[in-house]
């Protein structure tokens, strides 16, 4: 008599064990990858908004800037230094902005640091930087140079 063409219990258990081992190795890597994407997304958005503000200052020959929230939970893009007009607002949930080494600001309530671009695109007098931090994962640093408003990400 011929045996049925199925798998034995031991073969099934070995396959399940192999799948479990491979899953336990790959799942932490996926989590790390997703955290890296979150950090990269906020960093890219901040750099994009900074470059946009710089470009607008050149095109419109007016001051454009970014004001950072006191608690690091976001920032706003504004037009005009003396009487800032709110253009964009960015709220952060999992990522915070820290180690902001920019001039102090009191232009809008709750926003304590600022960066402004002059009408030709250079920074309005101060070098500095902003840390973009994801709790338990790491950080990136956006550095500003007053040489023509140059930006670097580290």
N, C-alpha and C positions, 0 to 999 in steps of 0.2 A: 504494500500500500504506500502511496506517495504522501509526503508530509505537506501540510498547507504552506502556501507561499508567504507567510507573515513574518514579523520580527519577533524575536524573543524579548522577554522582559528586560534582560541584561542589556541588550543592544539599545533599547529605547532609553533606559536609564543612563547609559554612556552618552548618548546624543544629547539628552537633557542636561547632563553635567557639563558637557562641552559648551553648549549654548549659554548656560548660566555663567560659566567662567568668562567667556568672551563678553557677555553683557556687563559683568561687574568691572571689567577693564575699560570698556568703551564709554559707559555712562558718565563717569567723572570727567572725561575728556570733552564730552558734549556740553556739560555744565560750564566748564572752563571756557569753551568756545563761545557759548552764549553770553557769558559775562564779558568776554573780550569784545563781542559785538556791541553790547550796551555801552561800554566805555568808548569804543570807537565812534558810535553814533553821536553821542553827546559832544565829543571832541570835534568831530567833523562839523556838526551844527554850529558850535561856537566859532570855529575858524571861518566857516562860511559866512556867518553873520558879521564877523569882524572885517572880512574882505569886502562884503557888501557895503558896510558902513564907510570903509575907506574909499571904495569906488564912488559911492554917492557923494562923498565930500569933494572928490575931484570933479565929478560931472556937474554938481550944483553949486560949487564954490561956497560951501557952507560947512559948519561943524556938524559932524555926526559922531555918535558915541554909543557906548554900552555902559549901563549902570548895573552893578552886581548887588544882589540881595544880601543883607547882613548875615543871614543864616546859611548862605550858600545854596539855597534851593532854587535859584533861577537868576534871570537877568532880563533887562529890557533894552531895546535898541531905540535910540532917540535922535531927533534932529534938533540942532541948536543947543548951544551950551548955556546961554543965559536964561532962556525960557524953554526948557526941553519939551518937545512934542513927541509923545509916545507913538512909535511906529510898529514895533513888534514886541511880544512878550514870550519868554520861554520859561516854563515851569519844569523842574526836575523832580523825579520821584525817587528812584533808586540811587542815582548818582548825585554827588554834591560837589560844589566848587569850593576849594579850600586853598589856603596859602596864597591868597590874592595879594600880590605886592604891587599895588597900583595906588595912585593918590586917593586920599579920602574924599568923600562926596557928601553933600547934604542937599542936593538938588531935588530929590524925591524922597519922601518918607519911607524908611525901611531899606533903602539902598545906600550902602556905605562906601563903596569903591567905584571908580570910574576909569574909563579910557575914552579919549576923544581924538578924532582925526581932524587936522586943520584942513582948510580949503584946498590945499595941494596934496593931500593924502598922507602927510607925515604926522607922526604922533604929536599931540599937544604937550610936549615937554618932558615926558617921563617914560623911562624904560620900566619894565615890570613883567609880571607873569601871573598865570592862574593855574592852579592844580585842579584836575578833573579826577575825582576819586570815587571808586565803587567799593563800599564796605566789604572787607574780607577778600578782596581780589587784588586791587592795586590801583595805580594811578597813572595819569599822563600829565605832562606839563606843557602849556602853551606859553611861549616866551615872546615878548614884544621888544622890538628894538626901534629906537627913534630914528634910525637911519632909513628914512623914506617909508616908515610904517611897516617894516619887515616883520613877518611872523614865522616862528619855528615851533614844531611840535616834537617833544622828546618823550 
